[in-house]
Amino acid sequence: MATSNFSETLRVQALRRAGREALVGDGRRWTYAELDADVDRHAAALLAAGITAADLVGVLGRNTATYVIELLALSRLGAVAVPLNWRLHAGEQAYIVEQAGITCLLYDDDFRDEAAHLARSTGLRVIVANGRDAVPGAGSLAGLLAAQPPGVRVPDAEKDPGDVHRLLYTSGTTARPKGVVHTCGNLIANHRAQILELELTQDDRILISAPLFHVSGLEAPGLATFVAGATMVLTPTFKPGDIARVAAEERVTGMVLAAQILFGIMDLDPRPDLGALRYLLFAGVAPSVRREVKARFPHVRTIDTFGMTELCNGVCYMDAAHEESKLGSLGAPFPGVHIRIVDEDFREVPPGVEGEIIVRGDKISPGYWRDEEADRRSRRDGWFRTGDVGRMDEDGYLWFVDRRADLIKSGGENVAGAEVERVIAQHPQVAEVAVIGVPDPAWDEVPKAFVILREPGAAGPGDIRRHCLDNLAKYKVPKYVVIVDSLPRNDSGKVLKKKLREQEAAT
């Protein structure tokens, strides 16, 4: 009986494309038949470790074949995967484990210290070490796999479209990360859209360089690669040189790149051989840069997009026919996705008029995990309120105007100004703080903090940054800290961050 469980895709491909290459990573290659069998072995091993369909399972690791296989095995079991951002501070990860109700953890050797912290500070029931460095009480993945009989099979758990497939935690604009729910139906809708919009076939070789705890790594096109019967290729690092080398050696046909990695690849000498590449997906760069990319790689379709975790990746891609005539646009909506621009009263505005971007469709997350207040703020009449400002033209193409005010986009990561402010406010000498994003040539934006002290001279910028390093992921720590006597405010006393941004732009 067919269900909505993504892992069933492998059963189909193992029959139809048994000998075709499915996955490349960790110095190995898997055909579809081999991958399906390995997913069964891992599913059986995780069952033996004590993981069940009722569990939420944190996965803490870099982009490896083991990571991908574990995600597929958890899907086969019917457990809910929660990919954890390894760039977060261990305390931030502990908050996610507790807020989500994660009961099991799978981790790589690189994150042994974080796993040990989570084992001590949270209520984890099962811990499995993917490598050799096991924390006390953890099982060994290698040992669990060795104990499975040859040819073991694990049936795919039956799932409905509304069942939860995974949670992805995103900073958004709030003081704490929020768990975005992705249902089985969201994945089905996104995978169909990816195949249609990117024109994926079994001959494609898709490079996954974005981290697998990110929606761009998982869903752009990510797992849709397997639905198309194509080949997923993993990169061991995020360095431009490594990505370019793997793309050339593996004759990669498509990939998504963060802006800073794109710039790094363009600066490589000699230029990499990307003759097999047919599309390149990236966002957040100026039209002049996009033209430069097209000039260097004229055979490559350059795709801009509008997306976020709550949308299960992008909801529009720039099509090949309008790369030049609509340069600067983010494309037209995917099939099955509706996008509107509304005013402050939630009324749709005419083409060309700026307003808030709202979205609905089968690939849109139904809400946040255990956070009714966030759901209330972000949903209305079946629409998801992005908070971003944009406009639609007469042809139905989306043009981005401005991002959500308090969301800082730094090196492809979302940094919530409110979260950084919460941590800085805990410093004993801080009376008040405001954090904004300021331009940075390498990272797009970086946080800048404006701090009012309780007593003049009681602390300096270095003290504030050290406090942040003790409590936040490094990429969230303000690059700049300014001690000020006052902050701009409106008549009601609210800090005017827009005024701070204007002041920064004028300097």
Summary of the structure (lengths in Angstrom):
residues: 507
radius of gyration: 23.0
end to end distance: 64.0
largest distance: 72.2
contacts: 1701
relative contact order: 0.09
helix: 33%
strand: 27%
